Amino acid sequence: MKKDRGLTVQWDDDSTSYYPIAWLRRMSPSADTRELRAEMARNPLTVLPASMANHSGPLTAIDAQFVGNYAIRITFSDGHDTGLFSWKYLREIDPSKQDSGR
């Protein structure tokens, strides 16, 4: 993981996925971020929480820890650290596989 850029995952099938830090933060599987994404889908004028809106400087990852053999926990520079990114979830949110309309 390059803390100021992103996470690269080399999968067992020899494919590679790259996740920019901002993408990982936006796609965090934590309950509060999932709810925020749902609210933003319903209302594009949703006000961001102060912790996201007032973060100064570029968003970075300040720490990453493996959780067993199934996930990684990332601590972001805005203080967010509650999402566990399972390997399955990371496959699902691979930015290169997302619709370009997002």
Secondary structure as the mmCIF struct_conf table of DSSP 4:
data_model
#
loop_
_struct_conf.conf_type_id
_struct_conf.id
_struct_conf.beg_label_comp_id
_struct_conf.beg_label_asym_id
_struct_conf.beg_label_seq_id
_struct_conf.end_label_comp_id
_struct_conf.end_label_asym_id
_struct_conf.end_label_seq_id
STRN STRN1 LYS A 2 LYS A 2
TURN_TY1_P TURN_TY1_P1 LYS A 3 ARG A 5
STRN STRN2 GLY A 6 GLN A 10
TURN_TY1_P TURN_TY1_P2 ASP A 12 ASP A 13
BEND BEND1 ASP A 14 ASP A 14
STRN STRN3 THR A 16 PRO A 20
HELX_RH_AL_P HELX_RH_AL_P1 ILE A 21 ARG A 26
TURN_TY1_P TURN_TY1_P3 MET A 27 MET A 27
BEND BEND2 SER A 30 SER A 30
HELX_RH_AL_P HELX_RH_AL_P2 ALA A 31 ARG A 42
TURN_TY1_P TURN_TY1_P4 PRO A 44 LEU A 45
HELX_LH_PP_P HELX_LH_PP_P1 THR A 46 PRO A 49
HELX_RH_AL_P HELX_RH_AL_P3 ALA A 50 ALA A 53
TURN_TY1_P TURN_TY1_P5 ASN A 54 ASN A 54
BEND BEND3 GLY A 57 GLY A 57
STRN STRN4 ALA A 61 VAL A 67
TURN_TY1_P TURN_TY1_P6 GLY A 68 TYR A 70
STRN STRN5 ALA A 71 PHE A 76
TURN_TY1_P TURN_TY1_P7 SER A 77 ASP A 78
BEND BEND4 GLY A 79 GLY A 79
STRN STRN6 LEU A 84 SER A 86
HELX_RH_AL_P HELX_RH_AL_P4 TRP A 87 GLU A 92
TURN_TY1_P TURN_TY1_P8 ILE A 93 ILE A 93
HELX_RH_3T_P HELX_RH_3T_P1 PRO A 95 LYS A 97
BEND BEND5 GLN A 98 GLN A 98
TURN_TY1_P TURN_TY1_P9 SER A 100 GLY A 101
#
